[in-house]
Amino acid sequence: MAKKRLIFTLHYNSEVFSLSRNFRLQKAGDLNWLSKNYNFPKIAFSIDELVILDVSRENRDANKFQEVLKELAKEIFVPIAAGGGIRSFQDAKNLFESGADKIILNTILYQNKDVVRSIAEVYGAQSMIASVDFKLNEVGEREVYLENGARKIDISLKDYLGDINELPVGEIYLHSMRQDGTGQGYDMNTYLELASNFRKPLIVSGGAGNRYHLEEALSQDFVDAVSTANLFNFIGNGLPLAREYLIEKKFNLPIFQALQ
């Protein structure tokens, strides 16, 4: 039986890490701030993977993002998935060579499926995560957005997931824009309603604010991993305590020596 996973997501925005709430960004600090205030290498013992997304909307500097990725890869031992602004095979190659174990694709999934296939031919489908951002509108429809939430596309979430299932990607990272950064819990109604549409491992994201939200999602058989990006709710003792709680509840998470 495959292990469940606890994932932490960092949002990188124009040289600093930021908090996101409903896709509105608030600057928090740079890499030195992260290491100094939160002892991130130690915290990393409490997660199974790290996601780092370049969500820069202006003046995106791919080279600087790659340098930050290299520094993070030196500090922690867990697998790193990186994404943001991947539009070509070379973009993906640069992230792999900068320390990413996996890459995260979003807009390119819709705009250029041939690039997705070309990356898979070299690095394998298991090295790619399909990131899907969705939002529940006023009439209860689930809309899909690209380009950091700036562009809505004319396809339902259910149909878009069907398209994703046909692509050579290893996992789906499904993120609720409405729940993003609220700390009010995942959009479990959406995940439960679409459960039969997930033919690839599913990472749920957007809304986790405490250990009980993680527990609720991981209790579902079709959920393979949970992600949180809430620095202030989970950094410090938050992540270690949340992981210990989940292990006590008999979730099939890897058990690290540091937690024994």
N, C-alpha and C positions, 0 to 999 in steps of 0.2 A: 504493500500500500504506500503510495507516494506521501512524502512528508508535506504537511502544511507549512506555510512560510509567513513570516512577519517582515514587512518591507518598510523602509523609511525613504521618503522622497524629499529631496532638496530642490528648491527652485532658485536657479541662478539668473540674475537679471542685471545685465550691464555691469559686471565685475563685483556685484554683491549678491548675497543670498537674501531672499525676500519671503515674506509671508503672503499667502494668497487667500483672499476671501471673495468668493463669487467671481474669480478671475481679476479682481482688483488687487494690485501689488503694493506691498508696504516694505520698504527696505529694512533689513535687520542688521547685516554686517558682512564683512568679507571673510576670507578663509582663516585669517588670523583670529578674527572675532569668534568664529565657530570653534576653533581649537582651544582658545583661551577660556571662553566662558562655559563651554559645554564638554570639554575633554572628549571630543568626538571619537578618537581611536578607542577609548574605553567603552563608550556607549555602543560602538559597533559590535561589541560582543553580544549585544542583546537583539540584534537583527540578523536576518538570514541573507538579505540583499540590500543594496543601496541603489536607489534611482536618483540620478541627477539630471535635471531638465534645464536646458537653456531656454528660458521663456522671454528673453529680451525682445522688446517690440521695436526699439529704435537702436541704431548704432550697434547691431549685433557684431561681435568680434569673435569669429570662430577660433582664431589662434589663442586668444586669452582664455576662452573656455577650455580648450584643450590643455593649456598649462595648468589650470585649476584641477582638471580631471587627473592629470599626471600626479599632482601633489596629493590628492585624495587617495589615489591608488597606492601611494607609498605608505600612507598612514593606517590603512585598514586592510583586513584580510578577507572580508566578505566579497562576493561577486558584485560588480558594479554594472548597472545598465545606464547608458547615457543617450540623450536625444535632444532634439530641438534644432530645427533648421536643416535637417537632412534632406537634400534635394537631388543628390547624385551618388553614384557608387564611391567616388572619391571622398565625399563627406563622411560616408560610413567608414571607409578605410581609415580616415584620419582619427576617428574616435576609437576604433579598435586598437590602433597603434599608440594611442594615448592612455590606454589602460582599461578601456571598456571591455567587459566580458560579453555583454549583449548591447544591442542598440535598440532605441525606441523610435518607431516610425509613426507619423501622424498624417500630415497633409499629403505626403507622397503616396500613401496607400490609395488615395482617391485620384491624385493627379497623374501618377506615372507608375503603373503596376509593373512595367517592364524593368524599372530600376529595382523594385522590390525583388523581382525574380533574379536579377543579375547579382544582387548581394547574396541571396540565398544559395546561388550556385557556388560561390566561393566560401562563404562562412557558415552555411547551413541554416535551415529554417529555425533550429533551436536557439540560434543566436539573435533572433529578432523578435521584438515585442510590438504588437499592434496597439497603439494608443488611440482610444476613442473617447472624445469629449461629447457629452450629451446634456440637454437641458429640457426639463418638462415645461411646456408653454402653458398659456392661460386656459387652453381648452383640453389639456391633458395629453397632448401629443408629445412624443419624445423626439426632439430635434437634434441633429448631428452638426457639430461645428468644427471647423478647421482653423489653422493659423492663429493659435493661441486664443481661440474663442471669438475671433474677429469675423469669421465668415461662416454663415449657415449654408448648408447644402440641401438640395431638394430630394431628400431620401429619408425614409423612416429609419429609426434605430434598428428595428428588427431586420429590415431589408439590408441595411449596411452591414450588420453582423453576418448576414448570409454571404455577402461579398467577401468579407474578411476571412470567413471559413475556407474560401477557395484559394486564398493566397498562401505562399510558403512562409508562414510565420509560426513561431512556437507558442506564443501566449497572447492573450488579450488583456490590456490594462484599461478597464472601463471606469471612466471618471465622471462623476456627477458635478456639473457646473453649479447647479442650484445648492448643493450641499457643501461645495468646496469651501473649506476653511471655517465652517460654522461650528464645528464641534458638536453638532446635534445628531450625529449618527449617519450611517450610510443610507442611501436610497434603496432599502431592501425591497420595497414594492416592485421597483423596476427589475432588480436582479431575479426575484422570485417569478415574476411574470414571464421573463425571457429565458428561464432556466434551460428549457429544452433547445434553445438556440446556441448554447455555448458548446461547440465541438472542439474547442481548444482549452487548455488550462486558463482559468480566469483569475485575474487580480482585481479586486474591488477597491475603489479609491474615491475619496471625497466625502468628508464629514466626520471622520473618527475623532472623538474627543476624550474617550476614556476606554478602559480595558473591556467594559461591557459591550461597547460597540464592536470591538474586535471579536469578542466571543460570539456575538450574535451572527456575524458574517461567517466566521469559521465553522459554525455549527451546521452550515449548509453543505451538503456533499459536493455540490457543483462549484463551490468556491475553493480555489487552491491556495490563494494568498490574500492577505489584506495589506493595504498600504496606508500610512499616515504621513502627513507633512506638517503636523502641528508641533512646531518647535517647543512652544511654551507649555503645552500639556504633557509632552512625552519626553523631552530632553531633561537631563537631571537623573532622578531616580525613576521617572515615569516609565521609560521603556523597560528597564530591568524588572521593575515590579509587575508591569503588564505581562511580560513574558513568563515570569514565575507563576503568575496567576493562571495563565493559559495552560501551562504544563501541569499545574495542580488540578486543573479541570480535565486532565487526560487528553488534551489535544495532541495530535501526532506531530509535534514540533521537534526539530533537532535539539538535543541537550548538550550544551557546551560545558567544558570543564569549569569555566569561570562562574557558572551559576550553581555549581554543586557545593 
